[in-house]
Amino acid sequence: MRYSIQKAAVMVRENIKIYLWVIVELTLITGVLVLADATHRSADREIGRLSEIYQDQEIYLIYNFLSEEYFGAGERAACGITLQDFMFLRERYSDRGAFQYYVYDHLSLYEDGVFQEMYLVWGSEEFFERQFGKGRMDFGSLKGYAGPGAGALLSGGDAMLVASPGMEISIGSQPDSLLIGDAEYRFEPADVSGTIPLSQANIIIDSAWCLFLPIEERPEGWGQTNIGTTLSICFEDFREAPELIQEMISLLIERHEGKFSYRHSDVLSDYISRAEAILNEIDLFSFIAKVCLCVAAFGIAGIMMILVRRRRKEYAISYAMGAHKWNICMELLFEVFMVCGTGSVLGCLLGFLLTCLQTQSAFPVQFSAGCVSVPVLLSLLIPLFTGIVILPDVNAVNPMETMKCE
Amino acid sequence: MITLSNISKKYQGRGVSTAALNDVSLRVDQGEFVIIYGKSGCGKSTLLNILGTMDKPTDGTYHFKDTDIGSLKFSELSQFRNRHIGFIFQSFYLINEFTALANVEMPLGYAGIGKGERRRRAEELLKMVGLENKMKNKPSQLSGGEQQRVAIARSLAAAPSLLLADEPTGNLDEKTTDDIMALLKRINQEGTTVIMVTHNVDLAHYADKVVHMADGRIV
């Protein structure tokens, strides 16, 4: 064994001109592999980091709104993603992530200073019935619901939610009243039409409590054109976000016959662009690395086959001198291992340098010891692959025939 | 030491069978210098290859001391060659990437001898063949005669009891031929059995026994 190693070392040294190309090839390939691995690992870290950040921030993954055109020109309609849209998307993609929040919007408009901040939602009566049935209230010709997460629902069909942040609303002592803070309010239809006595300010409303108002009864001046509704989704896999969001948008456009426009929240745009940049970078490096690897494996095997054929005479002599077939095979494998090992070590250094110089990436790429594990493994697999390719050639050497040909 | 009994060797090629050796029997005693001579294609190299266990006879038996060579497997033959037989070829067959010293060390390496001992014995042998100043030279830096000396030193490295030489002087000039033959004779006188194949009958006077071959037979 030791002699085989020593002989292989001599053969590498003496054939260095040929092997130099193999070493250069492997150095470059290993360098790219290390860089790819470092990129991949850093991307994973970045994805984890971003996911944490955006989860904490309750990122708005889709911020889209139905255009004014959807309701007809001149109507000062509140517009937003409908509850039906939400239900539709949630049902369709429930296995891809958690649709944690479905209703949000911020309405900063009402009558002079009465409601400075409000939240709106569009929803079907069935939905409110199911969600807030216990808090159902009768407002005469209008129906209303109250309960945790809801204030009151008036009207059949679509309804609009109105609440102020910091307000605390609960069911009042009467079926048509609500307790807001310490004060109890009875809702009359007239109130609904625009005179809900919430001007008694200093009311603290928890943002989870809501008040619904019927859109049909919307008084003059209600609603606005800049309302957006936000759908918030926590995807199971961050990397799926760009594709899924695009798919959802396509579905919504189709659902609303094109009368649908959208924009991403700034946070989401950033999130998506980063995810896309990361994915593109990983894809690119993975592709390059795979191509390089195939080129290397076949290239090295080809070179070794040529060398083996050139050395048939030497193998024949070795047999005459008492070498076993496994001696020859071991010498050859050691030789390939030495060449590939050298290429791998140099490649790891190159990869380290490339990683340090990688400043154009969409995220910080960091070198870690783990980055060299795959290249090192491959540096063992390439000689094995080469061995499998060339050993039949070595086995086929017939000492007598070979020496006769010389 | 060597007993060949009714050895025949036939080569098959495209349905045609060619007989290289026909019913050859030969006995060689320990310490003999045997020269086998004959024209090209008479089967002398085939006989030498069978003697060197590099080839197997189609028929007949070959006994080396008490060993029936025909019963040995390929891996056992490698070991047997390494321990008992040294080869010298007409074309020297040195490994070009190795120095003279490394070439001589090769059989010792396959015998599992450590580096230090290998080096010491190889140096001794190269001194014996008069190449103490060219140990670090590669074959391309040596003359034909010097290369053959290296090949002889290599063949003696594992201290074989039998030295087989296939036209060892075929590529050498007259003076170098005499030097190489004198060296082989000296090796023989030190106890190694030498069997040499040549087509040069003038070398017969070096031998204890001369075997003349023609058409695959001993005549």
Chai-1 contact restraints between the chains, C-beta under 6 A:
chainA,res_idxA,chainB,res_idxB,connection_type,confidence,min_distance_angstrom,max_distance_angstrom,comment,restraint_id
A,Y3,B,G109,contact,1.0,0.0,6.0,A-B,restraint_1
A,E14,B,E97,contact,1.0,0.0,6.0,A-B,restraint_2
A,E314,B,I95,contact,1.0,0.0,6.0,A-B,restraint_3
A,I317,B,Y93,contact,1.0,0.0,6.0,A-B,restraint_4
A,A320,B,F87,contact,1.0,0.0,6.0,A-B,restraint_5
A,M321,B,M106,contact,1.0,0.0,6.0,A-B,restraint_6
A,M321,B,P107,contact,1.0,0.0,6.0,A-B,restraint_7
A,M321,B,Y110,contact,1.0,0.0,6.0,A-B,restraint_8
A,G322,B,S78,contact,1.0,0.0,6.0,A-B,restraint_9
A,G322,B,R81,contact,1.0,0.0,6.0,A-B,restraint_10
A,G322,B,N82,contact,1.0,0.0,6.0,A-B,restraint_11
A,G322,B,P107,contact,1.0,0.0,6.0,A-B,restraint_12
A,G322,B,Y110,contact,1.0,0.0,6.0,A-B,restraint_13
A,A323,B,Y110,contact,1.0,0.0,6.0,A-B,restraint_14
A,H324,B,S75,contact,1.0,0.0,6.0,A-B,restraint_15
A,H324,B,S78,contact,1.0,0.0,6.0,A-B,restraint_16
A,P399,B,M54,contact,1.0,0.0,6.0,A-B,restraint_17
A,M400,B,N49,contact,1.0,0.0,6.0,A-B,restraint_18
A,M400,B,M54,contact,1.0,0.0,6.0,A-B,restraint_19
A,M400,B,D55,contact,1.0,0.0,6.0,A-B,restraint_20
A,E406,B,S91,contact,1.0,0.0,6.0,A-B,restraint_21
